[in-house]
Every structure is written in structure tokens, then in C-alpha cells.
Amino acid sequence: MDGDPAVEHQLDAFSVAFPLPYRIAFIVILAVWGWGLNLHFLHIRRIDVPALIRYPGRSNSAQTSHHHATYRLASFLSLTSAASILTFWLFTRRDPRRVINYDWLPMINLLVLAALFAIPLRRLSLSHTGRSRLLWTLRRVSVGGLAEAKDGKFGDILLADVLTSYAKILADLFVCLCMFLFAGRDGSATARPDRGCGGAVLVPLIMAVPSTIRLRQCLIEFVRVRSAPYKEATGWGGQHLANAAKYSTAFPVIVLGAMLRNQKDGSPGLFRAWVVACLLNSLYSFYWDVAKDWDLTLFSKERDSPEHPFGLRRTLLVHKPGVYYAVIVLDLVLRCTWMIKLSSRMDRISDFESSIFLIQFLEVFRRWVWIFFRVETEWIRNSSTGLGMDDMVLLGDYQGNKYADED
């Protein structure tokens, strides 16, 4: 367990068995598996995700489906990392000194994973088209760019939103590289993570990048709406400014959190300011998930409408109403995991590496669940308006609650 006195001077037992570079690789690979499951389940529900993100469809049924191609890539990445960590365990034998000395093994694994995303591997039956599209989109999104609707705007938004859930993981990736390359002769990527590596400012800045990307995308959408004539213009664009404001609430949380970590003696006033910032960010984001991203009526006057279940909407494609209620509660709970800091006992536990990893995993899991309902909402919007769907959807198949007649 964490805090094992036998290794406390160097590493906790969790980090001996599962060093930070492997934890990063695990969550990245998990994202690939998760995307495959998103594609697969939504395909079963007759929601064409590739059409929404303007990804080329399959020309014939003999071609591998998008979700199977994603599973194939995820399997190859998983096997590569599994081989690496088994070799690492064989060499280190849970000896903290060996774990530190063999840090090059997990770092090579990260390098191999990066290469597998970037290098064509058609002989291994790994689709290069999807990975190329991901890298191209990532390059555009990384500077806050946003494609036009016809070129895959929704895909850009989806990827940028996913990056906000990976903010801490991106920061940990930088910490690994910093410890491996710049921490001096005794530095090691598998040592106890030094999240102050590179200075007190750099890691918080990296954590702020994904929210900055989405903030800029929201402002781009606002400018497009204001630049008439624009076919997607609705109203004066105030919703895009409100969305930008939502992402801006992440910055006080990051700044105040960094200030608290850098203070030797915690300031009660600073801690209270951090709690207020976290509360604002969590509740605002939760409201936006439910009311805007999922188009549910929980926070509107139409929540009691007889045309749909309480707080939901008329068209439900993903599952039965009970699942939507469960997901709403789950989203709220996982948006508020920071509240463990309010308990003195839980606060100590939250500083363990295993706890940090669990919180990161739960945020990625929350985002994975969020994707199902965000994509469903976009599909319903396009099905209703006919924007860019090329008449692929027969509205009669999707009107009304498909589970209304089920038990």
C-alpha cells in the first residue's frame, strides 16, 4: 500500500509496481479502447459517428468497420505495453533502486506508443488513415483551431473536450520527461514524481492549455456567428461566450491549486478561495453537461413536460430513461472528486500516487461516458435540422422515445 515504510524514502509501493510512465501509457491506451467502445455502441444504436465528425465512411461492407479498426490498434498498443511492463517487472523485482535505474524501459515504451500513432504500419493491418486524421486534427486543435462544420468542426470540439480531461495526464507526461532529461545525474522518470520539475509555473501552464484551447474555439464560434451571413448563426452568439466563460473557470482552480502546493504553511484564506473556485467550475460544468451538451431539460421549465420523462427530452437513443438519470448523478459526483480535500483524513489519502491515479482514471471514465450522450445530442440536432447529414437519417426512425413501450 502507499506509505510503505520499506520504500517510503524513495517510492511508495504502488509506484514500485506501476511507475508514472506506465500509468500515463495505460490511460492513453484506455482512451483508444474507450473510443472503440463509443463507436461500437453508437453504431449499434444507429448513430453514425464518422458522419458527424466528417470522417470518410467505408465504401463496402468488406472493409473493416471503424470500431474494429480502433480495437485492432488498441490491442496492438496494449500488447506492446504489456510486454514492456512484464520485462520491467522481471528486471526490477520490486526493488526500488532497480525501479529507478531501469527508468529507460518505461520511457522507451512511451516513445514506441508515440511512434505507433505516427508511423504507417499497414503490414500489421493497423489503419493509418484514422491515425493520420487524429494527428492532423490534433495539430489544428493544439493551437485552438476549429474547422468549419463541413470539414469536421464537431470532431475538433470533441477532441478538445477530451483533452481537458487529460490535462493532469499531459502535465504528468511533462513531469516524466523533465525528470528523465533534466533532473540531473540522480534524476529518474520512475522516481517519486516531482510535480515541481521545471519550476513552479510550467506544470500549471501545461494543465491550463486544454481549457485555453476550448476557450479559443468558443471565441472563434462567437466571431463566426457575429460575422453574418453565416449559416449556423443562431441569435447573437451569447451561448458561445457563456461556454467560453465555463472554460475560463478552470484557470482560478489551477492557479490557486498551484499556490497552495507551493506554500509550506497552508493559508486558510487561500484554501477557501480554492474551494470556491472548484465549486464554481464543477457546478457550472455540470450544468453545461446536462443542459447544453446533452440538451436535457432538468434545469429548464420544460422539465415537467408530459412529452418526455422528467428532466430529460423526447428523443432518447442511447438507452432507457433510468440510465440518463444515473449518468446525471455520476457526472455530478465525478465533477466533485476534489471535495475529498475538504476532509483532513481523505486529504492525506488524496496525496498518495495511487489516489492521484484513481482520480485521473475516474475523470477519463467520466469523459468516456459523456461522449455517448454528447454524440447522441449532436446526431439528434443534425437529424432534426438536416445540417450536413445528406439525408442519411430517416426522421421517422428516431422521433419519440424508442423505449416508451418497453418495461
Helices and strands as residue ranges (DSSP letters): H 13-17, H 20-44, H 49-52, H 66-92, H 96-101, H 104-118, G 122-124, H 128-141, G 149-151, H 153-165, H 167-181, H 202-226, H 238-248, H 250-262, H 268-288, I 289-293, G 301-304, H 321-335, G 337-342, H 344-350, H 353-385, G 395-397
